């Protein structure tokens, strides 16, 4: 035991290069162990060498990231083709790249959503006077009378809460955003549950609508992460005769969604800048050209990744886009109901 300790201590004190893997003992022939895969890094060095290694690793990752980002904007199809061809070490992994773009994109969306404030609509004084006059009618059915009185009582409570919070109550209001008034048709159990949950989440007359919208937007990243495999499935169906593996479609789906998030953020930033610096007509044309280039990049990526003619590429671009819009619509509806059902 003592002899082993002194050999270990002498090896620390000496500055001899590592010739065997410290994990499995195999003979080293490069930077990585051929048996277990451990890197041949000797951490028993001066602090300046450690700092140099950290900076080198950061700068290498930094250059890889910016090279990948530039390619995803200019030529997203080349990024997919290179990755599928085995040229992967020079680029960021598709899933990591997507997650980074998704975090930045939905962070911006959530920041925008926080600025949303939906002012609840109340009954105007004229409408209140008309309703109170209607309540004096002796021929009014008792069930309708109870519903109207409950609605007026709830309206008074909501206005009192807003006054306590300092929210100004509008003097003239239109139709409520969400009307949960009495219905002549009998509701099913699902309809009753939906109405109850909607009242709880959105408020009696939409007083909590801004909170509900922010909650819905916060659930969108999970929805989109679920939609990417579905988009790859749409591509698999479109190109079923090409005998392409599903994982190849999934790589392209990750890249094209990353391009979409990045492109939308850049176009929105350009729109904000153009609205401040350029006149309305010129700025509008530039923005229209940017969106046209955005759509053209997606079309060119499909054509150059799957390598088909112009006509069949246009057909599959339009048909696949329509199918994916249906997928997004169904996913958005499901996210809406899940947001309603969440406690």
C-alpha positions in Angstrom: 0.0 0.0 0.0 2.8 2.4 0.9 4.7 1.6 -2.2 1.7 2.3 -4.4 1.1 5.7 -2.7 4.7 6.8 -3.2 4.6 5.8 -6.9 1.4 7.8 -7.3 3.0 10.8 -5.5 6.1 10.6 -7.6 4.0 10.5 -10.8 2.2 13.7 -9.6 5.4 15.5 -8.8 6.9 14.5 -12.2 5.7 16.2 -15.4 5.9 13.1 -17.6 3.2 12.8 -20.3 0.4 10.3 -19.8 1.0 7.1 -21.8 -1.7 4.9 -20.5 -5.4 5.5 -19.8 -5.9 6.3 -16.2 -9.4 4.7 -16.3 -8.8 1.3 -17.9 -4.9 1.2 -18.3 -4.9 0.7 -22.1 -2.0 2.0 -24.1 -2.8 5.5 -25.5 -2.4 6.3 -29.2 -4.2 9.6 -29.3 -6.2 12.1 -27.4 -9.0 9.6 -26.7 -8.7 6.1 -25.2 -9.5 3.5 -27.9 -11.0 1.1 -25.2 -13.1 3.2 -22.9 -13.3 6.6 -24.7 -11.9 8.7 -21.9 -10.0 11.8 -22.9 -6.3 11.9 -22.1 -6.3 15.1 -20.0 -3.9 15.5 -17.1 -5.7 17.8 -14.6 -2.6 17.9 -12.3 -1.1 21.0 -13.9 -0.7 24.6 -13.1 -3.7 26.8 -13.0 -2.7 28.8 -16.1 -2.8 25.6 -18.2 -6.3 24.9 -16.9 -7.5 28.4 -17.8 -5.9 28.0 -21.3 -7.8 24.7 -21.9 -11.1 26.3 -20.8 -10.7 29.3 -23.1 -9.7 27.0 -26.0 -12.8 24.8 -25.4 -15.0 27.9 -25.2 -13.6 29.5 -28.3 -13.8 26.3 -30.3 -17.5 25.9 -29.3 -18.1 29.5 -30.0 -16.7 29.3 -33.5 -18.7 26.1 -34.1 -21.8 27.8 -32.9 -21.5 30.9 -35.1 -20.6 28.8 -38.2 -23.7 26.7 -37.6 -25.8 29.8 -37.1 -24.6 31.4 -40.2 -25.3 28.3 -42.2 -28.8 27.8 -40.8 -29.7 31.3 -41.9 -28.1 31.3 -45.4 -28.2 27.6 -46.4 -30.2 25.5 -44.0 -30.3 22.6 -46.5 -26.5 22.4 -46.5 -26.5 21.9 -42.8 -28.8 18.9 -43.1 -27.0 17.4 -46.1 -23.6 17.7 -44.3 -24.9 16.2 -41.1 -26.5 13.3 -43.0 -23.3 12.8 -45.0 -21.3 12.4 -41.8 -19.7 15.8 -41.5 -20.9 16.5 -38.0 -17.9 17.6 -35.9 -17.9 21.1 -37.3 -21.6 21.9 -36.4 -23.7 22.0 -33.3 -25.9 19.0 -32.8 -29.4 19.5 -34.3 -31.3 18.9 -31.0 -29.0 21.3 -29.1 -29.3 23.9 -31.8 -33.1 23.5 -31.8 -33.4 23.8 -28.0 -31.3 26.9 -28.0 -33.3 28.6 -30.8 -36.6 27.5 -29.1 -35.5 28.9 -25.8 -34.6 32.3 -27.3 -37.8 32.4 -29.5 -40.3 31.6 -26.8 -38.5 33.8 -24.3 -39.2 36.7 -26.8 -42.8 35.5 -27.2 -43.3 35.4 -23.5 -41.8 38.8 -23.1 -44.2 40.1 -25.7 -47.1 38.3 -24.0 -46.4 40.0 -20.7 -47.2 43.3 -22.4 -50.7 42.0 -23.3 -53.5 43.4 -21.2 -57.0 42.5 -22.1 -59.4 45.0 -20.6 -62.5 43.3 -19.4 -65.8 44.5 -21.0 -68.5 45.5 -18.6 -72.1 46.4 -19.0 -72.6 50.0 -19.9 -74.9 52.2 -17.9 -77.5 52.2 -20.7 -77.5 48.4 -20.9 -77.7 48.2 -17.1 -80.8 50.5 -17.1 -82.4 48.4 -19.8 -81.8 45.2 -17.9 -83.1 46.6 -14.7 -86.2 47.8 -16.5 -86.6 44.3 -18.0 -86.4 42.8 -14.5 -89.5 44.7 -13.5 -91.5 42.9 -16.1 -93.8 40.5 -14.2 -94.0 38.1 -17.2 -90.3 37.4 -17.2 -89.7 33.6 -16.5 -88.3 33.0 -13.0 -85.3 31.0 -14.4 -84.3 33.9 -16.7 -84.8 36.4 -13.8 -82.5 34.4 -11.6 -79.8 34.2 -14.3 -79.9 37.9 -15.0 -79.8 38.8 -11.4 -76.8 36.6 -10.8 -75.0 38.1 -13.8 -75.6 41.6 -12.5 -74.4 40.6 -9.0 -71.2 39.1 -10.5 -70.7 42.3 -12.6 -70.9 44.4 -9.5 -68.4 42.2 -7.7 -65.9 42.3 -10.5 -66.2 46.1 -10.8 -65.6 46.4 -7.1 -62.5 44.2 -7.3 -61.1 46.3 -10.1 -61.8 49.5 -8.2 -59.9 48.1 -5.2 -57.0 47.2 -7.5 -57.0 50.6 -9.1 -58.1 49.4 -12.5 -60.1 52.1 -14.2 -63.7 51.0 -15.0 -64.7 52.0 -18.6 -67.8 54.2 -18.8 -68.9 52.8 -22.1 -68.4 49.1 -22.9 -69.3 46.8 -25.8 -70.3 43.1 -25.8 -68.3 41.0 -23.3 -65.2 39.2 -24.6 -66.5 35.9 -23.2 -70.3 35.6 -22.7 -71.3 32.8 -20.4 -74.9 33.9 -20.3 -77.9 31.5 -20.1 -78.4 29.1 -23.1 -81.7 27.9 -24.4 -80.2 24.5 -25.4 -79.5 22.0 -22.7 -75.8 21.3 -22.3 -74.0 18.0 -22.1 -71.7 17.1 -19.2 -68.7 18.0 -21.4 -70.2 21.4 -22.3 -71.0 22.1 -18.6 -67.4 21.2 -17.6 -65.9 23.4 -20.4 -68.1 26.3 -19.3 -67.1 25.9 -15.7 -63.4 25.7 -16.5 -63.6 28.6 -18.9 -65.3 30.8 -16.2 -62.7 29.8 -13.7 -59.7 30.4 -16.0 -60.9 33.4 -18.0 -63.2 35.1 -15.5 -66.9 35.7 -15.7 -66.6 38.3 -18.4 -63.0 37.8 -19.5 -61.4 39.5 -16.5 -58.6 36.8 -16.4 -58.2 36.6 -20.1 -54.7 38.1 -20.1 -53.5 35.5 -17.5 -55.0 32.7 -19.5 -53.3 33.9 -22.7 -49.9 34.1 -21.0 -50.4 30.6 -19.6 -51.4 29.3 -23.1 -48.3 30.9 -24.6 -46.1 29.3 -21.9 -47.3 25.9 -23.0 -46.5 26.4 -26.7 -42.8 25.3 -26.5 -44.0 21.8 -25.3 -46.5 21.8 -28.1 -43.9 22.6 -30.7 -41.5 20.0 -29.4 -44.3 17.4 -29.7 -45.1 18.6 -33.3 -41.6 18.1 -34.7 -41.8 14.3 -34.8 -45.3 14.7 -36.4 -43.7 17.0 -39.0 -41.1 14.3 -39.7 -43.9 11.8 -40.0 -45.6 14.0 -42.6 -42.3 14.1 -44.5 -42.0 10.3 -44.2 -45.4 9.9 -45.9 -44.6 12.5 -48.6 -41.3 10.7 -49.5 -42.3 7.1 -48.7 -41.1 5.9 -52.1 -37.6 7.3 -51.5 -36.9 4.8 -48.7 -35.5 7.4 -46.4 -35.1 6.6 -42.8 -37.4 8.4 -40.3 -34.3 9.8 -38.4 -33.2 11.6 -41.5 -36.6 13.4 -41.7 -36.3 14.2 -38.0 -32.9 15.8 -38.5 -34.3 18.0 -41.3 -37.3 18.8 -39.1 -35.1 20.0 -36.3 -33.0 22.1 -38.7 -36.0 23.7 -40.5 -37.7 24.6 -37.3 -34.5 26.1 -36.0 -34.3 28.2 -39.2 -38.0 29.2 -38.7 -37.4 30.4 -35.2 -34.3 32.3 -36.1 -35.8 33.8 -39.3 -38.9 35.0 -37.5 -36.9 36.6 -34.8 -34.6 38.4 -37.3 -37.6 39.6 -39.4 -39.4 40.9 -36.3 -36.3 42.8 -35.2 -35.8 44.1 -38.8 -39.5 45.2 -38.8 -39.1 47.1 -35.5 -36.0 48.8 -36.9 -37.5 49.7 -40.3 -40.6 51.2 -38.7 -38.4 53.6 -36.8 -35.9 54.4 -39.6 -37.7 54.1 -43.0 -41.0 55.5 -44.3 -44.0 53.2 -44.3 -44.2 52.2 -48.0 -40.5 51.4 -48.4 -40.4 49.6 -45.0 -43.5 47.6 -46.0 -41.8 46.5 -49.3 -38.6 45.5 -47.5 -40.6 43.5 -44.9 -42.6 41.8 -47.6 -39.3 40.8 -49.4 -37.9 39.4 -46.1 -41.0 37.2 -45.6 -40.8 36.1 -49.3 -37.2 35.2 -48.8 -38.1 33.3 -45.6 -40.6 31.2 -47.5 -38.3 30.7 -50.4 -35.5 29.4 -48.1 -37.9 26.7 -46.8 -38.9 25.7 -50.3 -35.3 25.5 -51.5 -34.3 23.5 -48.4 -36.9 20.9 -49.3 -35.8 20.7 -52.9 -32.1 20.5 -52.1 -32.4 18.0 -49.2 -34.7 15.6 -51.0 -33.3 16.3 -54.5 -36.4 16.3 -56.7 -37.6 18.4 -59.6 -39.2 21.8 -59.4 -42.7 20.7 -60.1 -42.8 17.8 -57.6 -41.0 19.9 -55.0 -43.6 22.7 -55.3 -46.4 20.2 -55.0 -44.9 18.5 -51.9 -44.1 21.9 -50.4 -47.7 23.1 -50.7 -49.3 19.8 -49.7 -46.9 19.1 -46.9 -47.3 22.7 -45.6 -51.1 22.3 -45.6 -50.9 19.0 -43.8 -48.6 20.5 -41.2 -50.9 23.4 -40.7 -53.7 20.9 -39.9 -51.3 19.2 -37.4 -50.5 22.6 -35.8 -54.2 23.5 -35.6 -55.0 20.2 -33.9 -52.1 20.6 -31.5 -53.1 24.2 -30.7 -56.6 23.1 -29.9 -55.3 20.3 -27.7 -53.0 22.8 -25.9 -56.0 25.1 -25.4 -58.0 22.3 -23.7 -55.0 21.2 -21.7 -54.5 24.7 -20.5 -58.2 24.8 -19.5 -57.9 21.5 -17.6 -54.7 22.4 -15.8 -55.2 23.2 -12.1 
